[in-house]
Amino acid sequence: MWEAREGPRLGVRAVAGVIGLAVVYVIGVFAFGGAGWITAPFRGEADERNNTVRSGEFRQTTYQEFFDLCEAVRNAEGTIQVLKEERKAASETRRTRIDQSVTALKATRVESVDDYNAKAAQENRAPFRDKDLPYQLNVEAERTTCTN
């Protein structure tokens, strides 16, 4: 009779052993950071969203950044226009300086337009561009408007 009951006891012990090993394995995974590695994609996405969408400082800074870039473009355009008007009555020496200044301002304007467009295209910044600002600025346009 003792021999008949030994078979089921061995099966129960084998199952208990397998379950015990599985529990030890799971505890080991959590203890040594394996769970962090497994859930990293989910946590990273959540952390990124918390840092951008919920950070009031980021939102305010980005919102202001678009206005500042657009205003930099408009300031360069205004200065170029004033220098072109001054050039009409300027001496030859002054014209040379004005031409150099206009060239530098045009380069600055293009750089600001490119910076604005690059930031407007970024997924984490674009939502914070004011609704009255254009989606993109045109480098070829004579004048830029910072409203649609």
C-alpha positions, 0 to 999 in steps of 0.5 A: 500500500505504501508503494501505491501512494508513492507515485502521486506524492512524487507528482505533487512534489514535482509540481510543487518544485516547478512552482517553487522554482517559478516563484524564485525566478519571478522574485529574482527578476524583480529583485535584480531589475528585470521588471524595470527592463521589461516595462521600460518602453511603457515607463519611458513613454509615460515619463516623456509625456509627464515631462513635456505635456504636464510640465508647465514650465516647458509649455510656457517656455516653448510657447514664448519661444515661438513668439520670440523667434517670430519676432526676431524674424520681423525685427530683422525684416524691419531693420532691413527695410529701414536700412534700404530707405537710408541707403537711398540718401547715403554716401558711398562709404555708408552704402557699403556699410549698409549693404554689409549690414543688410547681408548680415541681417538677411542671414540672421533672418534665414537662420531665425526662420529655419529655427522657427520651422524646425521647432514647429515641426517637432512633435513635442513642441508643435502643440504649444505653438500659439494658434495665431502663429503660422505653422511655418514661416516662408524664407522667400516671403518679403514680410512675415506676419506673426499671425495667421 
